[in-house]
Amino acid sequence: MNLGTLYLYRKNYAVVQEYTEKALHIYKINQYHEDHRSSWFCKENMANCLLKQNKIKEAEPYFWDVFDIQTRLGFLADCLPYVHHTISEHYIDSGEYDKADRILTALSMCKEKRRAKTFLLLDKLDQQQPRSDVNPRPREQTLEYGMELFPDNDSLFEHKVRVHHVARGDLTGLEELLTARDADADTYDDVVYWCVEDDKPGIAGEVIDRALQKFPGNQMLIGRSVCVWYSAKQFQKALTLVKQLDREGVHSDEVLLDCAQTLHQCSENEEAYQWLNKLLTSTDALSDEMKQEVDVLKEKLDAEAKLQ
């Protein structure tokens, strides 16, 4: 059994499975009761090992044997949260909501083993299968309660922002959340990035404008704002922001390219060349997609220069 645990830490899951199967066989022939701690702990290790190999169907019977014992005898504080979370997420994704609810509800009430992810998955479950007004989820199982328990957890914050505010177009609630968190410039930058990634350019624009009101002159936010407004084809607004940037202090390839493209759109080709040159000196580090964009812009600038 100890060898199996050792190989688990070494991520040699095939060997773990072999040793754990041997241990379970020994417990069986020695007639260990299923409630014996060594027996169910071994089964939980087996479930863990199988989940690490993405063998979810094989892990399920081991998990349920252990879960039933842990909840019946009050041993949930000895569980492996990773196992509970992984099985629950599988059930949510496969539409087996009652199973996920049973596991996560029990885990959320275990002070020793509940984690930020427990509350994130409970909220994910409720997004998939909303609770009725007559049977709301107890507050102690909600995302908001999880954020109180784990106030610095980035995953909970990101989930709250993207799912509860950005996806719903709730700019007021988003601003209230950022204010309550006393969000710094980096946090605003993250939020704008999520808005863009989730195809919410309108909210991205509102948030970046408010961020710059709060942090005027912040070069990182100005660069992000250029990208937002260039993407929205508001080139004159983007141009105003480009003029506020210190080119030598910009190290983001995305910002450098969007500044060059903005200047080109506004017929300021000479300055566009200067921004583009920073990218041309480091093309090996660029993605294939960005290399192509850089080449296309350079071709346009070269062609227009010949016409003058």
C-alpha positions in Angstrom: 0.0 0.0 0.0 2.8 2.4 0.9 4.6 1.5 -2.4 1.4 2.4 -4.2 1.2 5.8 -2.5 4.9 6.4 -3.3 4.4 5.7 -7.0 1.3 7.9 -7.0 3.5 10.9 -5.9 5.8 9.9 -8.7 2.9 10.0 -11.2 3.5 6.4 -12.2 -0.2 5.6 -12.2 0.0 2.2 -14.0 2.2 0.9 -11.2 0.0 2.5 -8.6 -3.0 0.7 -10.0 -1.1 -2.6 -9.9 0.0 -2.2 -6.2 -3.4 -0.9 -5.1 -5.1 -3.9 -6.7 -2.8 -6.2 -4.8 -3.5 -4.4 -1.6 -7.3 -4.7 -2.1 -6.9 -8.4 -2.8 -5.0 -8.8 0.4 -7.7 -7.0 2.4 -10.3 -9.2 0.7 -8.7 -12.6 1.5 -8.0 -11.4 5.1 -11.7 -10.5 5.4 -11.2 -6.8 6.2 -14.6 -5.2 6.7 -15.3 -2.6 4.1 -15.7 0.0 6.8 -12.1 -0.6 7.9 -10.1 2.6 7.4 -7.3 0.8 5.5 -9.8 -0.8 3.1 -11.7 2.3 2.1 -8.5 4.4 2.1 -7.1 1.9 -0.4 -10.2 2.2 -2.6 -10.0 5.9 -2.5 -6.4 5.7 -3.7 -7.6 3.5 -6.5 -10.2 6.0 -7.5 -7.6 8.8 -7.4 -5.2 6.7 -9.5 -7.8 5.9 -12.1 -9.0 9.6 -12.3 -5.4 10.7 -12.9 -5.5 8.4 -15.9 -8.9 9.8 -17.0 -10.5 6.4 -16.4 -13.6 7.9 -14.9 -16.0 5.0 -15.4 -13.6 2.6 -13.8 -13.1 5.0 -10.8 -16.8 5.5 -10.1 -17.6 2.2 -8.2 -14.5 2.8 -6.0 -15.5 6.4 -5.3 -19.1 5.6 -4.4 -18.1 2.8 -2.1 -15.8 5.2 -0.2 -18.1 8.2 -0.3 -21.0 6.2 1.2 -18.7 5.0 4.0 -17.2 8.4 4.6 -20.6 10.1 4.8 -22.2 7.3 6.9 -19.4 7.1 9.4 -18.4 10.8 9.5 -15.0 10.4 7.9 -15.4 13.0 5.1 -12.7 15.0 6.8 -10.3 12.3 5.6 -11.3 12.4 2.0 -9.3 13.5 -1.1 -11.0 16.7 -2.4 -9.4 16.2 -5.8 -11.3 12.9 -6.2 -14.7 14.5 -5.2 -14.1 17.5 -7.4 -13.1 15.5 -10.5 -16.0 13.1 -10.2 -18.5 16.0 -9.6 -17.2 17.9 -12.6 -17.7 14.9 -14.7 -21.3 14.5 -13.5 -22.0 18.2 -14.2 -20.6 18.0 -17.7 -22.5 14.8 -18.4 -25.8 16.1 -17.1 -25.9 13.9 -14.0 -26.8 16.8 -11.7 -28.2 14.9 -8.8 -25.0 12.9 -8.3 -22.9 16.1 -8.5 -25.2 17.9 -6.1 -25.0 15.1 -3.5 -21.2 15.0 -3.6 -20.6 18.8 -3.6 -23.2 19.5 -0.9 -21.6 17.0 1.4 -18.1 18.4 0.7 -19.2 22.0 1.2 -20.3 21.2 4.8 -16.9 19.6 5.6 -14.9 22.5 7.0 -11.6 20.5 6.8 -11.8 19.5 3.2 -14.0 22.1 1.3 -12.0 24.1 -1.1 -12.6 27.1 -3.3 -13.3 24.7 -6.2 -16.1 23.1 -4.2 -18.0 26.4 -4.4 -17.0 27.1 -8.0 -18.5 23.7 -9.0 -21.6 24.2 -7.0 -22.2 27.4 -8.8 -21.4 25.8 -12.2 -24.0 23.2 -11.3 -26.6 25.8 -10.5 -25.9 27.6 -13.8 -26.6 24.3 -15.6 -29.6 23.4 -13.4 -31.0 26.5 -11.7 -32.6 26.1 -8.3 -36.2 27.2 -8.0 -37.2 30.2 -5.9 -39.1 27.9 -3.5 -36.0 25.7 -3.0 -33.0 28.0 -3.2 -29.5 26.7 -2.4 -28.5 27.4 1.2 -26.2 30.4 1.5 -23.4 28.2 2.9 -23.3 26.4 -0.4 -23.2 29.5 -2.7 -20.4 31.1 -4.7 -20.7 34.3 -2.5 -20.1 32.3 0.6 -17.2 30.6 -1.0 -15.7 34.0 -1.8 -16.0 35.0 1.8 -14.2 31.8 2.9 -11.5 32.2 0.2 -11.4 36.0 -0.5 -8.1 35.9 -2.4 -8.9 33.0 -4.7 -8.4 34.1 -8.3 -10.5 31.3 -9.8 -13.6 32.2 -7.8 -13.2 35.9 -8.7 -12.7 35.2 -12.4 -15.8 32.9 -12.4 -17.9 35.6 -10.7 -16.8 38.2 -13.1 -17.2 36.2 -16.3 -20.3 34.1 -15.5 -22.3 36.5 -13.2 -21.5 39.8 -14.7 -19.8 39.8 -18.1 -22.0 37.1 -19.6 -25.1 38.9 -18.3 -24.0 42.3 -19.4 -24.2 43.4 -15.7 -21.8 46.4 -15.7 -23.2 47.9 -12.5 -22.7 44.6 -10.6 -19.2 44.3 -12.1 -18.2 47.7 -11.0 -19.6 47.1 -7.5 -17.6 43.9 -7.3 -14.4 45.7 -8.4 -15.0 48.4 -5.9 -15.6 46.0 -3.0 -12.4 44.2 -4.0 -10.5 47.5 -4.1 -9.3 46.3 -7.5 -5.8 47.5 -8.7 -4.7 48.2 -12.2 -3.7 44.6 -12.8 -7.1 43.3 -11.8 -8.8 45.8 -14.2 -6.5 44.6 -16.9 -7.5 41.0 -16.3 -11.2 41.8 -16.4 -10.9 43.7 -19.7 -9.0 40.7 -21.1 -11.8 38.3 -20.0 -14.4 40.6 -21.6 -12.5 40.6 -24.9 -12.0 36.9 -24.7 -15.7 36.3 -24.1 -16.6 38.6 -27.1 -18.0 41.4 -25.0 -16.3 44.4 -26.6 -18.9 46.9 -25.2 -18.3 45.9 -21.6 -14.5 45.8 -22.3 -14.7 49.4 -23.5 -16.7 50.6 -20.5 -14.4 48.8 -18.0 -11.2 50.1 -19.6 -12.5 53.7 -19.6 -13.4 53.4 -16.0 -10.0 51.9 -15.2 -8.2 54.8 -16.8 -10.3 57.2 -14.8 -9.1 55.5 -11.7 -5.5 55.0 -12.8 -4.8 57.8 -15.3 -1.5 57.5 -17.1 -1.1 53.8 -16.3 0.9 52.5 -19.3 -0.4 48.9 -19.1 -4.0 50.1 -19.1 -3.4 52.6 -21.9 -1.9 49.8 -24.0 -4.9 47.5 -23.2 -7.2 50.4 -24.2 -5.5 50.7 -27.6 -6.2 47.0 -28.2 -9.8 47.3 -27.2 -10.6 50.4 -29.4 -8.5 49.2 -32.3 -10.5 45.9 -32.2 -13.7 48.0 -32.1 -12.5 49.9 -35.2 -12.6 53.2 -33.3 -9.2 54.2 -34.7 -9.2 57.9 -33.7 -9.9 57.0 -30.1 -7.2 54.4 -30.2 -4.8 56.9 -31.8 -5.3 59.3 -28.9 -4.2 56.6 -26.6 -1.2 55.5 -28.8 0.1 59.1 -28.4 0.1 58.6 -24.6 2.3 55.6 -24.7 6.1 55.4 -24.3 7.1 53.1 -27.1 10.3 52.0 -25.5 8.3 50.9 -22.4 5.9 48.7 -24.3 6.8 45.1 -24.2 3.5 43.4 -25.3 3.6 42.2 -28.9 -0.1 42.6 -29.1 0.0 46.2 -28.0 2.9 47.0 -30.3 1.1 45.5 -33.3 -2.2 47.3 -32.5 -0.4 50.6 -32.1 1.3 50.2 -35.5 -2.0 49.2 -37.1 -3.8 52.1 -35.5 -1.3 54.5 -36.8 -1.5 53.0 -40.3 -5.3 53.3 -40.2 -4.9 57.0 -39.3 -2.4 57.5 -42.1 0.6 58.1 -39.8 2.8 55.6 -41.6 6.1 56.9 -40.5 5.3 56.4 -36.9 3.7 53.1 -37.7 7.0 51.9 -39.0 8.7 52.9 -35.7 6.3 50.8 -33.7 6.5 47.9 -36.2 10.3 47.9 -36.1 10.2 46.7 -32.5 8.4 43.6 -33.7 10.5 43.1 -36.8 13.6 42.7 -34.6 12.1 39.8 -32.7 10.0 37.9 -35.2 11.4 34.5 -34.0 9.5 35.0 -30.7 6.2 35.8 -32.4 3.4 33.3 -33.0 2.8 32.3 -36.6 -0.5 34.3 -36.7 1.2 37.4 -35.4 4.1 37.0 -37.9 1.6 36.9 -40.7 -0.1 40.1 -39.4 3.3 41.8 -39.1 4.3 40.8 -42.6 0.9 42.0 -44.1 1.2 45.4 -42.4 4.8 45.8 -43.5 3.9 45.0 -47.1 1.1 47.7 -46.9 3.5 50.3 -45.5 6.2 49.5 -48.0 3.7 49.7 -50.9 2.2 53.0 -49.7 5.8 54.4 -49.2 6.6 53.7 -52.9 3.5 55.6 -54.0 4.6 58.8 -52.3 
